[in-house]
């Protein structure tokens, strides 16, 4: 399935693509009126940076 896939946004100020979320689960694939659930990357940024040693 799509779980673990990226949700990206483009920052208006510099047009860079930023990872905003990771697909957690959903009903079907882009089904109308069905939720897609994502994990918000910003909530885990500190932990991610520690793991990646930034």
For each residue, the residues with C-beta under 8 A, 3 or more apart:
1:
2: 5 23 26 29
3: 23 24 25
4: 22 23
5: 2 22 23
6: 19 21 22 23
7: 19 20 21 22 23 38
8: 17 18 19 20
9: 17 18 20
10: 15 16 17 18
11: 14 15 16 17 18
12: 15
13:
14: 11
15: 10 11 12
16: 10 11
17: 8 9 10 11
18: 8 9 10 11
19: 6 7 8 22 41
20: 7 8 9 38 40 41 42
21: 6 7 38 39 40 41
22: 4 5 6 7 19 38 39 41
23: 2 3 4 5 6 7 26 36 37 38
24: 3 37 38 39
25: 3 37
26: 2 23 29 31 34 35 36 37
27: 31 34 35
28: 31 34
29: 2 26
30: 36
31: 26 27 28 34
32:
33:
34: 26 27 28 31
35: 26 27
36: 23 26 30
37: 23 24 25 26
38: 7 20 21 22 23 24
39: 21 22 24 43 44
40: 20 21 43 44
41: 19 20 21 22 44 45 48
42: 20 45
43: 39 40
44: 39 40 41 47 48
45: 41 42 48 49
46: 49 50
47: 44 50 51
48: 41 44 45 51 52
49: 45 46 52 53 54
50: 46 47 53
51: 47 48
52: 48 49
53: 49 50
54: 49
